[in-house]
Structures are given as structure tokens and as C-alpha cells.
Amino acid sequence: MEDRNEPPITPDQLHGIIWQVWTAYLGSSPTSAAVAEVPQADAEITASVCIAGAWLGHVVLRSGLAAAAAIAAAMLDLDPTRVKPDDIQDATGELMNITAGNLKSLLPQPSHLALPQVVVGRAEILWPGTNLLARAAVGWSDHRVTIEILHGEAPRR
């Protein structure tokens, strides 16, 4: 039986999954030491995937536009000068989908992934009824990216 006081995902597990996904899909390893997080107000790209079922929450990426363009160039094997806005949306959404899929394997089952949502531009994006479970500030290719896991409470009936 699962201990409800124990978080299903620890910060160390989040860092491990980010390292695996970045290394496999972006071709280089991220760093986590001494990298400041991307404040919500500074994020120019916010990509998220909702997880629902036995566990409810969101996996969220926040980054600047240059970092998101670098992610798109690496994932899609594009010349960085030729990255288009649609490439950025597709790549950041897919990166969060892959990350959420890996995290889902650590969660109570059955849990299901929704389609990625990507917001371009500075916006205050909120997930009401959620609490921060884990956060990772990631340095990658001279950029910084923040990944968060937000845990939601199921609505009372």
C-alpha cells in the first residue's frame, strides 16, 4: 500500500529523468549545479503536460525563447538559425511529453497523459489546486530551463 505522505517523485528522481531525456533527445547532458531557476514572469515559453488518473498533476517547463529554440534545433536536427515558431512549440511540447511519460512510470497507476500545451509569450499561467512537488533548474547549452512537477488535488464530490 502506498504511503500518502511520501511524494511519488523525489527531486533526485526528477533530475535523473531530465538527465536521461536531455542526453537521449538533445544530444548533450544538462547540468543542475548553480543554475538559477527561470522565474515564471521571465518565461517566454511554458510547456506543460497534465497527468490524470490515480495521480493528478502537471509537468511544466519554463524557459526563455533562446533556450526553447536551442531545444528545437537539437531535437529536430535543425540549423539553429532556421528554427521557426512552430518548431519551438512542437519540440518543447514533445520534450515535456517524453519527460512526463518517464515520470508517469513512477506514479500510482492507472495514470494517463494529456496532450502537451505550449504557451508562447510572457503570461502568468496558473494551475489552481496544485502544490509544487519538485523543481529542477537545468543548465543546458548555455541556457537555463526550469522543470516543475505540480501535484493536484482531486475535486471533492
MARMAR-238203 format. One line per field, with one value per atom (N, C-alpha, C, O): residue number from 1; chain; atom name; x, y, z. Coordinates in pm, 1 decimal. Example, Ala and Ser with C-alpha at 12.3 -4.5 7.8 and 13.67 -1.06 7.14 Angstrom:
BEGIN
i	1 1 1 1 2 2 2 2
ch	A A A A A A A A
at	N CA C O N CA C O
xx	1319.0 1230.0 1320.0 1423.6 1285.0 1367.0 1290.0 1340.9
yy	-569.0 -450.0 -330.0 -331.9 -225.0 -106.0 3.0 113.8
zz	780.0 780.0 780.0 846.5 708.0 714.0 787.0 803.9
REM end
This chain:
BEGIN
i	1 1 1 1 2 2 2 2 3 3 3 3 4 4 4 4 5 5 5 5 6 6 6 6 7 7 7 7 8 8 8 8 9 9 9 9 10 10 10 10 11 11 11 11 12 12 12 12 13 13 13 13 14 14 14 14 15 15 15 15 16 16 16 16 17 17 17 17 18 18 18 18 19 19 19 19 20 20 20 20 21 21 21 21 22 22 22 22 23 23 23 23 24 24 24 24 25 25 25 25 26 26 26 26 27 27 27 27 28 28 28 28 29 29 29 29 30 30 30 30 31 31 31 31 32 32 32 32 33 33 33 33 34 34 34 34 35 35 35 35 36 36 36 36 37 37 37 37 38 38 38 38 39 39 39 39 40 40 40 40 41 41 41 41 42 42 42 42 43 43 43 43 44 44 44 44 45 45 45 45 46 46 46 46 47 47 47 47 48 48 48 48 49 49 49 49 50 50 50 50 51 51 51 51 52 52 52 52 53 53 53 53 54 54 54 54 55 55 55 55 56 56 56 56 57 57 57 57 58 58 58 58 59 59 59 59 60 60 60 60 61 61 61 61 62 62 62 62 63 63 63 63 64 64 64 64 65 65 65 65 66 66 66 66 67 67 67 67 68 68 68 68 69 69 69 69 70 70 70 70 71 71 71 71 72 72 72 72 73 73 73 73 74 74 74 74 75 75 75 75 76 76 76 76 77 77 77 77 78 78 78 78 79 79 79 79 80 80 80 80 81 81 81 81 82 82 82 82 83 83 83 83 84 84 84 84 85 85 85 85 86 86 86 86 87 87 87 87 88 88 88 88 89 89 89 89 90 90 90 90 91 91 91 91 92 92 92 92 93 93 93 93 94 94 94 94 95 95 95 95 96 96 96 96 97 97 97 97 98 98 98 98 99 99 99 99 100 100 100 100 101 101 101 101 102 102 102 102 103 103 103 103 104 104 104 104 105 105 105 105 106 106 106 106 107 107 107 107 108 108 108 108 109 109 109 109 110 110 110 110 111 111 111 111 112 112 112 112 113 113 113 113 114 114 114 114 115 115 115 115 116 116 116 116 117 117 117 117 118 118 118 118 119 119 119 119 120 120 120 120 121 121 121 121 122 122 122 122 123 123 123 123 124 124 124 124 125 125 125 125 126 126 126 126 127 127 127 127 128 128 128 128 129 129 129 129 130 130 130 130 131 131 131 131 132 132 132 132 133 133 133 133 134 134 134 134 135 135 135 135 136 136 136 136 137 137 137 137 138 138 138 138 139 139 139 139 140 140 140 140 141 141 141 141 142 142 142 142 143 143 143 143 144 144 144 144 145 145 145 145 146 146 146 146 147 147 147 147 148 148 148 148 149 149 149 149 150 150 150 150 151 151 151 151 152 152 152 152 153 153 153 153 154 154 154 154 155 155 155 155 156 156 156 156 157 157 157 157
ch	A A A A A A A A A A A A A A A A A A A A A A A A A A A A A A A A A A A A A A A A A A A A A A A A A A A A A A A A A A A A A A A A A A A A A A A A A A A A A A A A A A A A A A A A A A A A A A A A A A A A A A A A A A A A A A A A A A A A A A A A A A A A A A A A A A A A A A A A A A A A A A A A A A A A A A A A A A A A A A A A A A A A A A A A A A A A A A A A A A A A A A A A A A A A A A A A A A A A A A A A A A A A A A A A A A A A A A A A A A A A A A A A A A A A A A A A A A A A A A A A A A A A A A A A A A A A A A A A A A A A A A A A A A A A A A A A A A A A A A A A A A A A A A A A A A A A A A A A A A A A A A A A A A A A A A A A A A A A A A A A A A A A A A A A A A A A A A A A A A A A A A A A A A A A A A A A A A A A A A A A A A A A A A A A A A A A A A A A A A A A A A A A A A A A A A A A A A A A A A A A A A A A A A A A A A A A A A A A A A A A A A A A A A A A A A A A A A A A A A A A A A A A A A A A A A A A A A A A A A A A A A A A A A A A A A A A A A A A A A A A A A A A A A A A A A A A A A A A A A A A A A A A A A A A A A A A A A A A A A A A A A A A A A A A A A A A A A A A A A A A A A A A A A A A A A A A A A A A A A A A A A A A A A A A A A A A A A A A A A A A A A A A A A A A A A A A A A A A A A A A A A A A A A A A A A A A A A A A A A A A A A A A A A A A
at	N CA C O N CA C O N CA C O N CA C O N CA C O N CA C O N CA C O N CA C O N CA C O N CA C O N CA C O N CA C O N CA C O N CA C O N CA C O N CA C O N CA C O N CA C O N CA C O N CA C O N CA C O N CA C O N CA C O N CA C O N CA C O N CA C O N CA C O N CA C O N CA C O N CA C O N CA C O N CA C O N CA C O N CA C O N CA C O N CA C O N CA C O N CA C O N CA C O N CA C O N CA C O N CA C O N CA C O N CA C O N CA C O N CA C O N CA C O N CA C O N CA C O N CA C O N CA C O N CA C O N CA C O N CA C O N CA C O N CA C O N CA C O N CA C O N CA C O N CA C O N CA C O N CA C O N CA C O N CA C O N CA C O N CA C O N CA C O N CA C O N CA C O N CA C O N CA C O N CA C O N CA C O N CA C O N CA C O N CA C O N CA C O N CA C O N CA C O N CA C O N CA C O N CA C O N CA C O N CA C O N CA C O N CA C O N CA C O N CA C O N CA C O N CA C O N CA C O N CA C O N CA C O N CA C O N CA C O N CA C O N CA C O N CA C O N CA C O N CA C O N CA C O N CA C O N CA C O N CA C O N CA C O N CA C O N CA C O N CA C O N CA C O N CA C O N CA C O N CA C O N CA C O N CA C O N CA C O N CA C O N CA C O N CA C O N CA C O N CA C O N CA C O N CA C O N CA C O N CA C O N CA C O N CA C O N CA C O N CA C O N CA C O N CA C O N CA C O N CA C O N CA C O N CA C O N CA C O N CA C O N CA C O N CA C O N CA C O N CA C O N CA C O N CA C O N CA C O N CA C O N CA C O N CA C O N CA C O N CA C O N CA C O N CA C O N CA C O N CA C O N CA C O N CA C O N CA C O N CA C O N CA C O
xx	84.2 0.0 88.8 188.3 52.9 132.0 115.4 4.3 225.9 221.6 187.4 266.7 72.5 25.9 112.3 104.9 194.5 281.7 411.0 480.4 443.3 564.0 532.6 440.2 608.2 584.8 622.3 723.0 542.3 573.7 697.4 755.1 739.3 857.4 942.8 894.1 1068.0 1158.7 1235.3 1243.3 1291.0 1374.7 1489.4 1523.0 1549.6 1657.2 1607.7 1677.2 1487.6 1431.1 1401.1 1424.9 1349.0 1322.7 1452.9 1457.4 1558.8 1688.0 1738.0 1789.6 1722.6 1767.0 1693.3 1754.4 1562.5 1483.7 1519.9 1532.9 1536.2 1575.6 1710.2 1726.7 1806.5 1937.3 1922.6 1982.5 1844.2 1825.1 1759.9 1805.8 1653.0 1578.5 1663.5 1670.9 1728.0 1810.5 1923.6 1951.2 1988.9 2101.6 2056.0 2122.1 1943.9 1894.7 1837.5 1861.7 1762.6 1689.0 1754.5 1726.0 1842.6 1906.7 2056.3 2123.1 2107.5 2244.7 2351.8 2470.2 2315.0 2414.4 2351.1 2229.2 2435.4 2386.8 2363.7 2445.0 2253.8 2228.3 2305.9 2355.8 2315.1 2374.2 2267.2 2169.9 2285.3 2188.7 2253.7 2183.1 2385.5 2454.2 2460.6 2496.5 2425.5 2440.0 2367.5 2413.7 2256.4 2177.7 2052.0 1975.0 2031.4 1911.7 1789.0 1797.0 1675.7 1552.3 1505.1 1544.4 1420.7 1360.5 1233.8 1137.7 1231.4 1110.4 991.3 1007.0 873.8 754.4 737.5 701.1 763.5 745.4 842.5 814.9 956.7 1055.9 1040.4 1106.5 954.5 939.0 872.8 767.9 935.8 877.8 811.4 734.2 842.0 779.5 740.1 821.8 615.9 570.0 504.9 403.5 563.3 510.0 470.7 547.0 351.0 305.8 230.8 175.4 231.4 154.1 81.2 142.0 -47.9 -129.5 -125.3 -129.7 -116.7 -126.1 -251.5 -269.8 -337.1 -461.8 -485.8 -435.8 -561.2 -593.5 -573.1 -624.8 -497.6 -469.6 -383.9 -380.9 -314.5 -236.4 -274.2 -293.4 -285.3 -326.1 -218.9 -175.1 -176.9 -79.2 -34.6 -94.6 72.1 125.4 277.4 338.5 337.1 481.1 497.9 441.1 576.2 582.8 727.3 814.6 752.1 881.1 862.1 765.3 956.3 959.1 1097.8 1198.6 1101.7 1231.3 1218.2 1108.4 1332.9 1337.2 1326.0 1338.3 1303.0 1286.5 1414.6 1408.0 1530.2 1657.3 1678.9 1724.1 1647.3 1661.4 1566.1 1604.1 1442.4 1344.2 1386.3 1366.2 1444.2 1493.2 1610.0 1620.4 1697.4 1808.4 1756.2 1809.2 1652.8 1589.8 1533.7 1554.1 1463.1 1404.1 1512.7 1499.5 1619.3 1727.5 1788.5 1813.9 1812.3 1873.1 1777.7 1817.5 1652.0 1556.3 1523.1 1508.4 1511.6 1467.5 1584.1 1563.2 1706.8 1827.3 1821.6 1838.6 1797.3 1786.4 1903.9 1964.6 1935.1 2028.9 1961.6 1847.4 2029.1 1966.8 1912.1 1819.1 1969.1 1921.3 1793.0 1730.2 1753.9 1635.8 1516.3 1416.5 1527.4 1418.2 1301.3 1318.5 1182.8 1060.6 976.7 995.9 884.3 798.5 726.1 714.3 677.3 609.5 705.1 664.8 833.1 933.2 951.7 962.5 955.2 972.6 854.9 874.0 735.1 616.6 615.5 590.0 643.1 643.1 749.3 721.1 870.8 980.7 962.8 983.1 925.7 908.8 790.4 796.3 683.8 570.2 607.7 569.2 681.7 722.9 824.6 820.2 915.2 1010.8 938.1 975.2 834.4 757.1 675.2 656.4 626.7 552.4 642.6 600.9 764.6 859.8 896.2 899.7 923.1 958.0 842.6 863.8 720.7 603.7 580.7 542.4 603.4 587.9 685.1 649.6 807.9 905.4 867.0 881.3 818.9 776.1 653.8 640.0 565.4 442.6 472.1 394.2 584.5 619.6 645.2 643.6 668.8 693.5 566.1 568.2 457.5 333.7 237.6 248.5 143.2 39.1 -36.0 -55.6 -76.4 -144.6 -290.0 -321.1 -378.2 -351.4 -344.4 -427.5 -246.9 -233.4 -213.9 -149.3 -270.5 -271.2 -220.5 -238.5 -156.6 -105.7 -205.3 -265.4 -222.9 -298.8 -201.9 -80.6 -255.4 -170.0 -93.4 -144.9 28.2 104.6 36.5 -28.1 51.7 4.7 126.5 209.0 138.9 253.7 201.5 123.0 247.1 211.3 336.9 440.0 327.4 439.0 412.4 304.2 509.8 496.5 490.6 459.3 521.1 516.3 370.8 292.5 336.4 199.4 202.0 284.0 114.0 102.4 10.5 -111.5 71.6 -2.7 -14.7 84.9 -137.2 -163.4 -229.0 -300.2 -204.9 -271.2 -338.2 -279.7 -461.6 -529.6 -542.0 -557.8 -534.4 -548.7 -427.0 -436.3 -310.0 -187.5 -86.2 -89.7 3.9 117.1 244.3 245.8 351.0 479.6 532.3 548.7 558.5 611.9 763.8 835.3 812.3 956.0 986.6 904.5 1106.9 1152.2 1297.9 1376.9 1332.0 1470.3 1507.7 1442.5 1612.2 1669.0 1780.5 1873.2 1769.7 1857.7 1938.4 1883.6 2069.1 2154.5 2180.3 2214.1 2164.4 2184.3 2225.1 2156.4 2334.4 2379.7 2378.1 2325.9 2435.4 2441.0 2304.4 2291.4 2204.5 2069.6 2024.7 2087.7 1915.9 1856.6 1708.6 1638.6 1665.6 1528.6 1484.0 1564.0 1358.0 1303.9 1198.3 1111.5 1206.2 1105.6 1042.1 1112.4 910.1 837.5 738.3 683.2 717.2 608.6 510.9 545.8 388.2 282.4 184.2 138.2 152.5 57.2 -77.9 -87.2 -181.3 -316.0 -399.5 -372.6 -499.5 -596.4 -719.6 -768.0 -770.2 -892.7 -1009.4 -1015.7 -1101.0 -1216.3 -1300.6 -1316.6 -1352.6 -1440.6 -1579.5 -1630.4 -1638.6 -1773.1 -1875.7 -1994.6
yy	-118.3 0.0 124.7 130.7 222.4 344.1 433.1 449.9 490.1 585.3 721.7 777.9 773.8 901.1 1018.8 1125.4 1002.9 1110.4 1116.0 1217.7 1010.0 1004.8 1057.3 1007.9 1156.6 1200.5 1089.2 1021.3 1069.5 962.9 991.2 899.2 1117.6 1154.8 1247.6 1349.7 1213.5 1297.2 1390.9 1364.6 1498.6 1585.2 1509.0 1537.5 1412.3 1333.5 1251.8 1240.4 1194.8 1119.3 1212.2 1176.0 1331.6 1429.5 1464.3 1464.9 1493.4 1525.3 1409.1 1430.5 1286.7 1169.5 1154.1 1123.7 1174.8 1162.6 1274.2 1250.3 1395.2 1506.2 1473.9 1493.8 1424.2 1390.7 1285.7 1299.5 1182.1 1076.1 1129.9 1101.6 1207.5 1258.3 1358.0 1349.4 1452.9 1552.7 1484.6 1517.4 1390.0 1321.8 1244.6 1248.6 1174.8 1093.9 1177.1 1146.0 1281.5 1354.5 1484.7 1534.4 1541.0 1667.0 1649.7 1743.1 1530.2 1500.1 1551.6 1538.9 1609.8 1650.8 1650.1 1659.3 1639.0 1627.5 1764.5 1855.3 1779.6 1905.3 1909.5 1807.6 2027.5 2043.2 2096.2 2157.5 2072.6 2124.3 2208.5 2275.4 2207.7 2280.9 2429.6 2469.8 2509.6 2656.0 2719.2 2819.8 2662.7 2721.6 2780.2 2708.8 2908.5 2972.2 2928.0 2903.6 2918.0 2880.1 2995.1 3110.1 2962.8 3063.9 3110.5 3034.1 3234.1 3280.9 3281.2 3306.4 3253.4 3246.9 3373.8 3367.0 3489.0 3616.2 3632.8 3709.9 3561.4 3572.9 3467.5 3475.6 3369.3 3260.5 3313.1 3377.4 3284.9 3320.7 3199.2 3212.6 3080.5 2955.6 2879.6 2861.6 2835.5 2747.4 2628.3 2642.5 2510.5 2387.1 2295.5 2277.7 2237.5 2152.2 2031.2 2031.2 1927.5 1806.1 1771.8 1766.1 1749.3 1708.9 1556.8 1484.4 1510.6 1368.1 1349.8 1419.1 1257.1 1234.7 1086.2 1004.0 1053.8 914.7 890.4 965.1 785.9 756.2 866.0 880.1 943.4 1058.1 1175.5 1158.3 1293.3 1412.2 1519.3 1550.2 1575.5 1683.2 1727.6 1691.9 1806.3 1863.8 1859.0 1869.1 1843.5 1857.6 1981.7 1989.9 2078.3 2210.6 2248.6 2234.7 2296.4 2352.3 2501.7 2546.3 2578.8 2723.2 2758.2 2712.6 2839.9 2880.5 3010.9 3059.7 3064.9 3178.0 3128.8 3009.2 3219.6 3184.6 3125.8 3032.2 3179.1 3127.3 2982.5 2900.3 2950.4 2812.2 2720.1 2610.2 2764.7 2682.6 2661.4 2553.2 2763.9 2749.4 2650.2 2572.1 2652.7 2557.7 2414.8 2321.1 2398.7 2267.3 2219.0 2103.9 2307.3 2269.9 2232.4 2132.8 2311.0 2281.8 2145.1 2067.7 2114.7 1986.0 1869.8 1767.4 1885.0 1773.7 1743.6 1627.8 1849.0 1833.0 1833.1 1829.4 1837.2 1837.2 1948.3 1924.6 2069.8 2186.3 2280.2 2281.4 2357.8 2467.6 2567.0 2606.2 2608.3 2699.3 2828.6 2888.0 2872.4 2995.6 2972.8 3068.6 2846.9 2814.3 2764.8 2718.5 2774.9 2729.4 2826.9 2948.4 2771.4 2851.4 2839.9 2746.6 2933.6 2926.8 2793.1 2742.6 2735.0 2604.7 2495.0 2403.6 2504.0 2406.7 2414.8 2312.5 2537.2 2558.7 2499.8 2431.2 2526.2 2472.0 2319.6 2253.6 2264.0 2118.2 2053.1 1954.9 2107.2 2045.1 2057.0 1958.9 2173.7 2187.0 2104.7 2045.9 2099.9 2015.2 1868.4 1795.4 1824.5 1683.8 1650.5 1541.1 1742.0 1718.5 1699.7 1613.3 1780.5 1764.1 1635.7 1572.0 1597.3 1472.2 1352.5 1260.9 1354.0 1246.2 1244.8 1139.3 1363.3 1373.3 1324.6 1248.1 1368.5 1326.5 1176.7 1112.2 1120.6 976.2 897.7 794.0 947.3 881.9 897.0 802.7 1013.6 1035.7 951.3 903.5 933.1 855.8 715.0 657.3 659.5 523.5 513.7 403.7 626.8 628.5 656.0 652.1 683.1 725.8 609.8 505.9 628.3 527.2 507.7 602.4 386.2 353.3 315.7 265.1 338.6 393.0 545.7 611.7 600.1 743.5 763.0 682.0 871.3 894.5 1035.3 1127.6 1049.9 1179.9 1247.7 1183.4 1378.3 1460.2 1510.4 1492.9 1571.9 1630.5 1750.0 1820.8 1773.1 1888.0 2019.8 2032.0 2116.5 2252.8 2343.8 2333.7 2432.3 2522.8 2665.4 2696.2 2751.6 2893.5 2970.8 2958.4 3050.9 3133.2 3275.5 3329.4 3335.9 3472.8 3474.9 3375.0 3589.8 3604.1 3609.1 3691.5 3519.8 3513.5 3450.8 3363.2 3494.5 3432.2 3311.8 3325.1 3195.1 3071.1 3001.5 2975.8 2971.9 2912.1 2776.4 2751.3 2690.2 2561.0 2557.0 2507.5 2609.5 2614.8 2475.5 2375.3 2472.6 2346.2 2257.5 2137.9 2314.8 2234.8 2285.7 2401.1 2196.0 2229.8 2183.7 2081.8 2260.2 2223.2 2098.8 2097.5 1995.0 1870.0 1864.3 1822.9 1906.0 1905.2 2008.9 2036.6 2065.6 2163.7 2135.3 2103.3 2147.6 2131.3 2249.6 2275.8 2320.2 2424.7 2357.9 2299.5 2367.5 2293.0 2388.9 2480.6 2366.4 2437.3 2347.1 2229.7 2401.4 2321.6 2414.6 2513.1 2384.9 2459.8 2611.4 2688.2 2653.0 2794.5 2857.6 2979.9 2777.1 2826.1 2770.6 2680.3 2824.3 2769.3 2742.4 2816.7 2634.4 2586.6 2540.5 2486.2 2561.6 2511.3 2406.7 2428.1 2293.8 2188.2 2174.0 2164.7 2172.5 2157.2 2042.8 2014.2 1978.8 1882.2 1941.0 1967.9 1960.4 2014.4 1902.5 1832.6 1885.6 1782.2 1847.9 1949.1 1790.1 1844.1 1759.4 1641.1 1821.0 1750.5 1721.7 1808.5 1600.7 1564.3 1644.1 1664.1 1689.4 1765.0 1676.6 1556.8 1738.0 1665.5 1654.6 1748.3 1539.9 1518.4 1518.4 1501.8
zz	0.0 0.0 0.0 72.3 -80.0 -94.3 28.3 78.7 76.5 186.6 127.0 51.5 159.6 102.8 147.0 85.9 251.9 296.6 215.8 217.2 146.7 65.3 -75.4 -139.9 -123.7 -261.4 -358.6 -338.6 -464.2 -558.3 -641.6 -699.6 -648.4 -726.4 -641.5 -592.8 -623.8 -546.6 -641.0 -761.1 -587.9 -672.2 -739.6 -854.5 -669.2 -729.8 -848.6 -949.5 -836.9 -949.1 -1066.4 -1181.7 -1038.0 -1143.9 -1215.2 -1338.2 -1139.8 -1201.7 -1287.8 -1397.4 -1238.2 -1313.9 -1445.2 -1547.7 -1443.2 -1567.1 -1663.8 -1783.9 -1613.1 -1701.2 -1766.3 -1886.7 -1688.3 -1743.9 -1854.6 -1961.3 -1830.1 -1930.5 -2057.4 -2168.0 -2041.3 -2157.3 -2236.2 -2358.7 -2166.4 -2237.4 -2312.3 -2427.7 -2246.6 -2309.8 -2433.4 -2537.2 -2422.6 -2534.2 -2647.8 -2764.4 -2617.0 -2720.5 -2764.6 -2873.5 -2680.7 -2717.6 -2745.6 -2790.0 -2719.4 -2756.1 -2663.5 -2694.7 -2549.7 -2451.1 -2313.1 -2298.5 -2213.4 -2076.3 -2014.1 -2031.5 -1942.0 -1871.4 -1740.5 -1692.9 -1684.2 -1551.8 -1457.5 -1501.3 -1329.5 -1233.8 -1126.1 -1050.6 -1116.2 -1010.6 -1042.2 -1152.8 -943.8 -950.8 -1068.9 -1122.6 -1109.7 -1218.0 -1155.3 -1091.0 -1173.8 -1118.2 -1197.1 -1317.5 -1128.6 -1198.3 -1286.0 -1266.2 -1382.8 -1468.6 -1398.0 -1388.2 -1348.7 -1281.1 -1377.0 -1496.5 -1324.3 -1407.7 -1489.8 -1607.2 -1430.1 -1500.4 -1617.0 -1708.9 -1615.3 -1722.3 -1831.3 -1934.8 -1809.6 -1906.7 -2033.4 -2028.6 -2145.9 -2274.9 -2339.1 -2434.0 -2286.5 -2329.4 -2203.6 -2113.3 -2197.7 -2090.1 -2157.6 -2225.9 -2138.6 -2197.2 -2081.9 -1987.0 -2090.8 -1981.1 -2033.7 -2143.6 -1949.8 -1976.9 -1847.6 -1740.8 -1858.0 -1743.6 -1731.3 -1830.8 -1607.4 -1577.5 -1492.5 -1392.4 -1532.2 -1459.3 -1441.4 -1518.1 -1341.2 -1310.7 -1163.4 -1080.3 -1129.3 -989.3 -926.2 -804.0 -1009.4 -963.3 -1051.6 -1172.0 -994.6 -1068.1 -1054.6 -943.8 -1166.5 -1160.7 -1299.0 -1400.4 -1300.4 -1424.7 -1420.6 -1314.2 -1537.6 -1555.3 -1642.3 -1751.2 -1593.8 -1656.4 -1686.3 -1600.7 -1807.5 -1847.6 -1865.8 -1927.5 -1811.1 -1835.3 -1886.4 -1832.5 -1991.2 -2044.9 -2121.9 -2148.7 -2156.0 -2246.4 -2389.5 -2416.0 -2479.9 -2621.0 -2680.3 -2760.0 -2643.0 -2696.6 -2653.1 -2732.9 -2527.9 -2480.8 -2555.4 -2595.7 -2573.9 -2645.7 -2791.2 -2846.3 -2853.4 -2991.6 -2996.9 -3091.6 -2896.5 -2891.5 -2873.8 -2933.5 -2792.1 -2775.0 -2908.3 -2946.9 -2978.3 -3107.8 -3208.2 -3279.3 -3214.6 -3309.6 -3280.5 -3372.8 -3152.6 -3116.7 -3141.3 -3196.8 -3100.5 -3114.5 -3259.6 -3298.6 -3338.9 -3477.2 -3575.7 -3696.9 -3523.5 -3605.9 -3710.4 -3830.0 -3662.1 -3748.7 -3726.6 -3619.4 -3827.5 -3812.4 -3716.9 -3741.0 -3609.6 -3512.8 -3573.7 -3519.2 -3686.0 -3749.9 -3829.5 -3874.5 -3847.0 -3927.5 -3844.3 -3899.5 -3713.4 -3626.3 -3637.7 -3627.9 -3658.3 -3672.3 -3544.5 -3466.5 -3522.4 -3402.8 -3387.4 -3275.8 -3497.2 -3487.9 -3441.7 -3369.8 -3483.3 -3439.2 -3287.8 -3220.1 -3235.6 -3091.8 -3014.8 -2914.3 -3061.1 -2993.1 -2998.8 -2898.0 -3116.1 -3131.1 -3042.7 -2974.0 -3044.2 -2970.9 -2819.5 -2748.0 -2769.6 -2624.4 -2575.7 -2467.7 -2653.3 -2616.7 -2615.4 -2524.1 -2714.6 -2721.0 -2612.0 -2555.7 -2581.4 -2474.1 -2341.0 -2261.5 -2316.8 -2193.0 -2196.1 -2092.5 -2312.7 -2325.6 -2292.0 -2221.1 -2342.7 -2314.9 -2166.0 -2102.7 -2111.7 -1969.8 -1882.7 -1788.7 -1913.4 -1835.3 -1847.3 -1749.7 -1964.7 -1982.5 -1895.9 -1839.9 -1885.1 -1797.9 -1650.8 -1573.0 -1613.0 -1474.8 -1441.2 -1328.6 -1538.2 -1516.9 -1468.9 -1393.1 -1512.7 -1471.5 -1321.1 -1265.8 -1254.0 -1110.0 -1029.1 -906.1 -1097.3 -1030.7 -1008.8 -1073.9 -916.2 -899.8 -1032.2 -1108.3 -1057.3 -1183.4 -1157.1 -1049.3 -1250.8 -1384.4 -1382.7 -1320.2 -1450.3 -1473.0 -1622.6 -1689.1 -1674.6 -1819.6 -1849.8 -1770.4 -1966.4 -2010.2 -2102.1 -2188.2 -2083.5 -2177.9 -2284.8 -2272.8 -2387.4 -2490.5 -2433.8 -2347.2 -2481.2 -2432.5 -2467.6 -2571.6 -2380.5 -2403.2 -2400.4 -2309.6 -2498.4 -2504.9 -2518.9 -2608.5 -2428.0 -2432.5 -2468.7 -2402.5 -2574.6 -2619.1 -2573.8 -2597.2 -2509.6 -2460.4 -2309.0 -2244.2 -2255.3 -2109.5 -2065.3 -2112.6 -1974.3 -1923.6 -1785.3 -1758.0 -1699.5 -1567.9 -1582.8 -1592.3 -1584.5 -1605.1 -1470.6 -1403.0 -1433.3 -1303.0 -1318.7 -1415.9 -1223.2 -1214.5 -1077.6 -981.2 -1068.5 -938.1 -876.2 -946.0 -744.9 -673.6 -679.7 -652.0 -716.4 -722.8 -621.8 -579.2 -585.0 -498.5 -567.6 -636.6 -548.1 -605.3 -534.8 -412.8 -612.7 -558.3 -575.1 -483.9 -691.7 -719.1 -826.4 -913.9 -817.4 -917.2 -947.9 -859.1 -1075.8 -1118.0 -1206.3 -1307.4 -1167.8 -1251.7 -1332.6 -1276.5 -1464.5 -1553.2 -1639.4 -1700.7 -1643.3 -1736.7 -1856.4 -1840.9 -1972.8 -2093.1 -2206.5 -2233.7 -2271.8 -2388.6 -2362.7 -2443.5 -2250.3 -2210.4 -2187.6 -2191.1 -2164.8 -2136.6 -2003.6 -1948.5 -1951.9 -1831.6 -1855.3 -1924.0 -1796.1 -1810.2 -1671.7 -1595.5 -1639.4 -1513.8 -1545.1 -1629.7 -1476.5 -1487.2 -1349.3 -1248.7 -1344.9 -1218.7 -1228.3 -1334.6 -1115.7 -1104.3 -1004.2 -889.3 -1049.7 -964.9 -933.7 -1024.0 -807.2 -766.0 -741.8 -672.3 -798.9 -783.6 -690.7 -669.8 -636.4 -553.3 -636.1 -708.9 -625.4 -697.6 -638.9 -517.6 -723.2 -672.6 -580.3 -603.4 -477.5 -386.2 -446.1 -507.6 -427.0 -483.6 -374.5 -401.5
REM end
